[in-house]
Amino acid sequence: MTDALHSFPPTLDAATERLAAFAPRAGSEYARKRNFDLGPGAHSHVSTLSPYLRMKVLDEADVSRAVLSRMNAEDAEKFLMEVWWRTYWKGWMEQRPAVWASYLDDLGRLHNEVQTQSGMRQRWEAACLGDTGIAPFDAWARELATTGYLHNHARMWFASIWIFTLGLPWQLGADFFLRHLLDGDAAVNTLSWRWVAGIQTQGKTYLARPDNIAKFTDGRFVGVQGLATEAPPVQAPKPPERQPIPEIAAYAGAPGDRVGLLLHSDDLGAPFLGPLGIDPVSVGYIDTTDAQSPWDVAPFVPEFRTRLAQEASPGAVILSDAQAVADWASEHRLDHVVTPHAPVGSTRALLRKLRKGDAVPPLSEVRREIDTVAWPHAKAGFFKFKAHIPDLIDQFAR
């Protein structure tokens, strides 16, 4: 078992136990200490629930409910806001899917540049290997490559140094994170890197400062030399105009249909099965993690997700690609396939490919009600979304 799977056991019990252990500390203790990055194995001041939230083994309602069973919303406000940031980022991207498409286009171009421009390749390799000579940055690169996790504050410092000190394209940094983070998510990761670069909130960047690093690493890294002293916003086109979130057609399976449930690396749960009266004859699971990057993904990332899928749905058939999905549907003589809704990202691209062909039976997506209600509120900045969080908690977490 790798360090990543030791630190984050891919089991349902690990997720629920971690939530139960952290919930009593989600109030004033979290508010005081949440920004301190104390290093590998010492992230006790934050929940470290994000890999499980990423896979929807837990959702925002589950986490909010557990915390509010121990304290009131006012005491837990800082933590609850962090939990619902994930919802905000995903809702924002759902209304601007062209941002993800543009990122992938940029990544394809940069992949070619890394292969052909020796200077960029050397700087990129040094950054990825943690061999830049900037002590905290190199430590974070190695921690990420070993554990699949970084403290949120460390992610901000790392991204800032990557962009403004090392002069590397933000897209390559976002890709490095997606290839190693257990909680790597198309929306959350991409938009967070854009924010540090001054693109997401145009003109607002994040500058990593030696004094801030020294303070919030509790003195682990003091007197860091060579960091950029300015963080001019990266030049980029304005975000595309917001689009309405597409409607999803209702499940149209007929009584008596042989229905297969297709789980994927964006959602391991299917809370809709009961209300729809579906008893699947087979469950499949497909992981599209490798499709996110032109470079190799750290093996522990798909391993974590696949093992968690097998835990959540014992007997699930592990499927490798679109052809494997078609073969699974044929083997089980499926009349219909139902799957959790896939947000912007590589899973959505796969599902679209399946729909365009005729090798699989009709495929229906079902979006979770919490996402249907919450995402449309992510129209502009987070603080406008924040105004809706109490109502979302009342509706889904009480």
N, C-alpha and C positions, 0 to 999 in steps of 0.2 A: 504494500500500500504506500502510495506517495505521501509526502508531507501534506499535500493539498487534501487528500482524502482522509488523512488522519485529523487534520484541523477541522475539516468539514465532512463528517461522516455522511454518506449518501443514503440516509434513512429517514423515514417519517418520524421515528422516535427522536432522533437527534434534533430535528426541526422543532418539535413540540417541547422537548426538554429545554432547548436553548431559549425559546420564547418564555417558558414558565420561569426560568432562572433569571432572565433579564427584566421581566415586567415590573417587579418591585423596585427596580433601580432606574426606571424610566423618567423619574421626576427631577428633583433638584440635583441629585447626584449626576445624572446625565447632562443636565444643563450646565453644570460647573466644569465637567471634565471631558465633554464630548470632543473637543478640539485637540486633545492631547494624543499624539501618536507615540506610544511607548515601545513599539517594535514588535517583531514576530512573537506570537504566543502571549502577548501582553495587551491585547485589545479588549480589556475587560470593561472599559468605560463606554463602549458602544455595543450594539446588540449582535453584530455579525450575523444577522438573519438574511442578508441580501441574496446569497446564493439560493436560498429556499424560496424567497419571494420571487426571484427571477423565474423559477420554474413553476410558480403558482401552487406549490405544495402548501404554502400559506399565502393569504392575500392581505391587503390592507385592512380589511374588516376584521380578520382573525387577530391581527396584531393589535389593532386599536381596541378591540373588545377585551383582550387579555390585559392590556395596560389599564383600561378604565375599570376593570374589576378590582384594581388595587389602589386607584387614586382618581382624583377628579381631572377633568380635561385641562383646567388651568395649570395645574402642577405639571402635567405631562405635555404641555403645549410644544416645547422645543422638539421633543421626540416625535410627536404626532405629525408635526409639520414635515420632518424628514421622511417619515413613512409615506406621506401623500405626495411628496415631491416626485416620486417614481410615477405615480398616476398622472401627475401634471405633465411630465416630460413625454410620456407615451401618448397622452391626449393631444399634446401640441404637435407631435410628429404625425399622428393620424390625420391631422388636418393640413399637413404640409409634406406629403410623402416624397415630393421632388427633392427635399433636402437629403434624404437617404440615397436616392438615385444619383444625385450630384456627387455625394461622397464616394460612392462606388466608382463612378467615372474618374474622379480625381485619383483614387487609389490605383486604378488600372494604369493611368498615366505615370504615377509615381513609381509603381513597380518597375516599369521600363526604365525610368531614370535611375533608379537604384542599381539596376543591372549594368547601365552604360556609363554612369558618372562616378568615377572612382572616389572623388572627394566626398560626395554625398554618401556613398556606400560605406566608407570608412567611419564617418560620423554616425551614421545610422546603426552600424554594427556595434560600435563602441557603446552607444546609448542602450541598445537592446541587451548587450552582455553585461552592463554595469561596469564599464571600463573607461569612464570619462575622466576620472580623477576628481570628480565632485563627490565627496564622501556620502552625503545623504542620498543624492540621486542614485549612486551606484548601489547603495544598500537597498533602496526601494526597488530598483530593477531586479536585484537578486531575490528579494522577498517575494515579489510578484511571480517570478519564474519558478519559485519553489513552492509557494503556498497557494497561489491562485487568488490572492486577496491583498488589498492595501487599504489602510485607513483612509477615510474620505479626505482628510486634510492633506495627507501624503499624496493623494491623487492630484490635488490642486497644485501643490508645490512641484510635483514631478512634471505635470503638463506645462506649467509656467517655465521651468528650466528647459524642458525639451524645445519649447517654441522660441523663447526670448534669449536664452543663454546659448543653447547649442545651435539655434537657427535652423531647426529641422521643421518640415511641414507638419502641421497639426494632424493631418490625416494619417500620417505614418505613426504618430503617437497613439491616436485612437485605435488604429489597427493593432499595434503592439498590446494595448490593453485588451481588445476583444479576443486576441489569440491566447491570452493567459488568465483573464479574470473568470472565476467561476460564476460571477454575477453579470458578466458582460452582456449588454443589452443594446440593440441597435439604436433605440431612442435615447436612453439614459446616457450611454457612453458618448455617442456622437454629439449630442447637444451639450453635454458637460465640457467636452473639449472645445466646442465652438464658443462656449461662454468664456473660458479662460483666454481664448485667442481674441476676444473682443468682437466676435461675429454675431453671437446669439443675442446679446444685448449690445447693440452696435456702439462701439466706442468705449465699452466698459471691459477692462481686462483685469487679470489677476497677476500680481508681481510677487514672486517668491523672494523674501527678504531674509538675510542671515539672522537678524534679531528675532524675527517671528519663528523661524525654524528652531533656533536655540530654545526659545521659551516653550513652544508646544511639542518639542521632543523631550522635554524635561532635562535639557542639558546634554542629550546624547550627541548632538552636533552643534558645536560652538565655534564661532569665528569662521564660518564657511566663506571661502574666497572665490572670486571670479564670477559671481552671479551678475546677471544683467541688472543695471540700475534703472532701466526704463522698460516699459512694456507697451510699445505703440501698437494699436489695433492692427491685426492682419487684414489686408485688403481683400474683400470678397463681395460678391453680389448681395443685394438685399434679399432677405428671405422671400420665398414665393408667396403669393397671395393665399390666404386661408381658403380651403375648400371644405364643403360640408362633409362630415363623416358619412361614408356610404351606408345606405341601408343594407341589411342582410335579409335575404329571402327566408321565410319561415321554413322549418323542416317539413318536407313534403313526402316523407316515407308513408307507405300504406300498411295497414294492419297485416301481419303475416310476413312482411318483408324480412329477409335475412340481412341484418344490419351489422356492419363492422364499425368499431370505434377506432379512429386514428388519432392517437395522442402524438404530441410533437414537443420539440425542445423549447417552445414558448408557453406550453401549458400542459401540465400532467394531470389536471383534474377535469372532470366532466360532471359538474353538479346538475346539469340539465337532463341527465339520463332519466331520472325518476319522474320529473314533471312531464317529460315527453313520452313516458311509457316505453322506453327503449331498453331492451335486454340484449346487448350485443352478442352475436355468436362468436366473435373473435375480436381481440384487441391488438392493434399494431402500434408500434412506436417508431418514429423517424426523427433523427437528429440532423439538423441542417447546419450545425456549428461550422463545419469545414467550409461551407459555401460562403462564409463571411469574409474570407481573405484569400489573396493569391499566394500567401505563404502558409507554411504548416502551422496548425493550431497545436498548442501544448496538449499532449495526449490525455492529461488528467481532466481537461475540460469536458470533452465528450464522454469520457469514462464516468465522471461524476454524474452527468445527466442521464446516461443510459442506465447506470446502476440505480439511480433514484427512480427512474421510470419502472424498472423491474420490481422495485420495492413497492411502489404505489399501485402497480397493476401486475401481480404475479401471473406469469404465463404470457405476458405480452410478447408478441412476435417482433423482434428487432429488425427493422427495415432500413436498407442502406441508401436507396434512391427511388426515383419515380418508377422504374421498372420493377423493383422489389415490391412496391405498393400494388402495382397492377397484378403481379404474380400472387400476392397475398389475397387480393380480392377474388381472383379467379379460383384459387385453391379452395376458398371457403364459400364459393358460389354466392357472393354477396349481391344483393339487389340495391343496396344503398350504403354509402359511407358517411358517417357523421364525425365531425372533428371540432374541437374548440377553435374559436376564432383566432387567427394568426394576425398580430399587429404588423406594422411596417417592419420588414426584415426579410431574411433569407427563407424562412418557412412560408411566408406569404407567396414568394416567387414560386416555390415548389407547388403549392396548392393551385396556383393559377395554371401552371404547366399541366397538372393533372386534369384540370377542368377542360383545357383546350383539346386534349386527346380523347380518344374513345376507348382507351384500354382499361378504364375503371368505371364502375357504375356511377350514377349521380352522387355528387358529393355536397353535403350541406355543412356549413359552418354555423356554430351557435356562439354568440358573444355573451359573455357574462353580464348580468344586469348591472353590476357595480361599474363596469367599464362603459356600458351604454349610457348610464346616467352621468358619470363623472367626466368623461373625455370631452364632451362638447363645451364644458366650462373652461377648457384650456385654450382660450381664444387669444390671449395676449400674455402679459407677464404673470409670474407666479402669484403676486399679491392680489390680483383680481380673482384668481382661482382659489386662493386661500380663504376668501370670504365664504366660499361654498362648503368648506371642509366640515364645519359643525353640522350642517344639514346632511352631508354624506355620512357622517358618523352616526347621526340619529337614525338615518334610514337603514344603514347596513350593519352597524356595529353595536347596537343597543340590545 
